[in-house]
Amino acid sequence: MRILVLSDIHDRINKVKKIISTESFDIMFICGDITNFRPLGDVVRYIKLIRSITEAPTYFVPGNCDPIELLENSFEDMKFYNVHRRVVELGKLQIAGIGGSGITPFATCIEFSEQDFAEMLEDIKTKLEPQKPLLFITHNPPYETTDFLYSGEPVGSATIRSFIENVKPLAVFSGHVHEGRGVVEVAGSTVVINPGPAAHGFFAVVDIEDNKVFAELKSAD
């Protein structure tokens, strides 16, 4: 199975169309920030533009720059599935997700405290099938993974990091920290992937074969 991974589109839908047009993939993950502080109607418009190019099933979580209404909206009729606080099956795998960012100095649209994250993650854990490999989509990266600012300061979520160390997903897909683009391993088994901002032409292609993860960071520019 090949996954096209995008994050932090921030309204640059033409970049996304270019990426989609040049890559082959089975499904797509979007790790939030589809918009840049725009209303829900613009999210729908972007989805329709994406659907004019590919019919690949798409799983997403909202980012902190997306409209808060997106937390409760999914678009199954267009095969665009919101996995925020949800668990869905994908063949022999399962997908779960959590959107929004941690608390920022900028009062963005969707922000959660570490306590909020803890409560949502506990809810997700009750829905998981423990024996089924998990692909986890989150906008906010786990602490000390792909969350380092240019200054070297990590700004990810310790609560999400703890969840990963406990649950041990097969792979984690995140965004939010644009300069944190990279692929790292956590807890000896979980691959954490930040594809970088699609707004700048960055993305990742991930192959899952026999529960092994092969990730490649790529650029459309």
N, C-alpha and C positions, 0 to 999 in steps of 0.2 A: 504494500500500500504506500502510495506517495502522497505526501501532504504539502501543499503550498501554505506557508505561514507568513501572515502579514500583521503588522501592528502600526499604530500611530499614523493613520492615513491623513488626518487633519485636513479634510476636504480636497486633497490632491488626487481626485479620482482619475485623472488622466494618467498619472503615474501607475495607478493600480491597473488600469486597462492595458497599459503597455506591458506590465509584468505578466498579467494573465494571458495575454496574446502570445507571449514568447515561451511559456512554460507548459509542460504536460504534467498533469496531476490527477489524482482520484478524488480528493476532498480538499477543502480549504479551511484553515483556521484564521480568525481575525481576533487579535488580542486587545481590542479596544481602541478608543479615540478614532472612530470612523469619521467624526466631524470635529470641528473646532468651534465649540460653543454655538451650535446651530440647532434648530428645532427638529422634532421627530420627523416632520415631513421631508426634511433633507436626507435623513437616514434612508427613508423609503425610496427616495429618488436615486440615491447612490446604489442601493440594492438592485433596483431595476436596471441601472446602467451596467452593473456587473453581470446581471442575468442576461443581458443582450450579447455577452461574450462567452459565458460558460454556464453550464447547468450543473456543475459539480456541487454536491451538497456542501454547505458551509456552516460551520459552528463558530459562535462568537460570544464574547462578553463585552459589555459596555466599558468604556474608559472614563476617566474623570472629566474629560472635555466633552463627553456626549450628553444629550439631554437626559435628565433623571427619569423621564417616562420610559426610556429604553430598558430600564431594569425589568419592567413588567411586560415588555413586548417581544414576541417571537413571530417569525414570518414563515410558518410551516408551508403555506401555499406556494412560497417561492424557494423552498428548501434552504432557508436561512434560519438556523436554530440557535436561539439564545440559551446558553447553558449556565448562566449566572444562577448559582444555588441549586442547580439541577444536575441529575445524573442520567445520561442516555446511553443506550447500547449501540455499539458499532461492531457487529459481527462478534468476534471473540474478545473484543476490547470494550471498555466503557470510557465515556468522556464526561468530565465534570468541570465546573468552572466557578470563578468568582471575579466579579468586575469591580470597577472603581479603583481609586488609589487610597493610600494613607492620607492623613491630614497634611495639607500643604499650607504655605503662607499666603496662597492666592485665592482661597475660598472658591475652588472650582466646583463643577456641577455635582459630581458623585465622589464623595470622600467618606472614608470609614476609619474609625479608631481601631486600635489593636483589639480592643474588647469586642467591637462589632465583627471584626474578622474572625475572632475566636468563636463567637456564637454561630456565625454562618458556616464555618468549617466543621463545627461539631454536628450541625444539621446535615451537612453533606456526608459526613462519615456514617451516619445512620442509614443512608441510602445506597452506600457502596456495596458491591459484592466482593468480599475480601479476596477471593481466589481469582478474580478477573483482572488482568492488567489494566491500569488506569492511565489515560492521557488527560492531563490537567491543564486547563487554559485559565490564565489569570492576567489581568492588566498589570497589577502591581507585582514586581518581581520579589522573590524570596531574598531575605537578608544575606549579604555577602556572597552573591552569585553573579548576576548580570545587572547589578544595581549601583555600580560605582560611578559617581560624578567625575568630571574632569579633575576635580580637586583630590580625588582618591577616597572621598567619603562615601560609605555605603548608605543608601537611603531606602532599602527594601524593607519588607515586613518580616520581623522575627517570628510572628505568629504563623505566617504562611510557611516560613522555613521549618518551623517545628512540625507543622502538619505534614510536610514532605518527608521529613526524617522519620516520622511515625508511620505514615501510610505507604511510603516508597512507591510513588507512581513510576511508570515506565519512563515518562517524559513530562516535562513542564514547559509550557509555552507562555512567554510573558513579553511585556513591552514597557511603556511608560518612561523609563530612563533611556533617552535616545542614545546617549554616549555609552550605555552599558551593553551595546551589541556584542554578542558572543555566545559561546557554547561551553558550559562547564558541567562537571559531574558533582552530585551531592549524595552523601550517605553511601558512597560506593556503588550505587546502582542507578540513580535517577539522573537523566540528562536534562539540564535546564537550558533552554534556547531563547535568546532575545534576538529576533531577526533584524533589529534596527528599524528606524522609521521608514515606512513605505513612502511617506511624503518626500523623502530624499532618494527614492528609488531602491531602498534596501529591502530584502526579503530573505527567507530561508526555504530550502527544499529538504524535507525530511522523509526518509524511507524507513518503514517499519517492516522488518522481516524476522520471523520466528522470535518475536519479542526482543529483537535487537534494534537499536536506534542509530541511524546513520544520518547526520545533519550536515548540511552545507550552506554556509552563508553566501548570498549572492547579491549582485547589484544590477539594475537595469540600465545604469548609466555607464 
